[in-house]
Amino acid sequence: MRSVRLDPDLDDLVRRAAAQEGSSVSEFLRLAAVERAQHVVDRRDQLTDVIGAVRSAGGTAARTGSAFADLLEDRKP
């Protein structure tokens, strides 16, 4: 079992939304938690086959920060 604390504005919003759906606050929050958790897990699962698939020794991007700083320095009036 979990317990959460909501600030007064959020609590009022959740109560109103639950009432409009005809559900209890607990059921409304459970469904919201399921939707959010599933979204996060699904997003990670969609990338599983490509995470770590690209190997690079670096090189071309190694100096981008200093190159950008040099460019800005050259543009000073």
HUZITA-V424428 format. One record per pair of residues at least 24 apart in sequence whose C-alpha atoms are under 7 Angstrom apart, sorted by the first residue. I is the first residue (numbers start at 0). J is the second residue. If there is no record, write none. Layout:
<<I & J> <I & J>>
This chain:
none
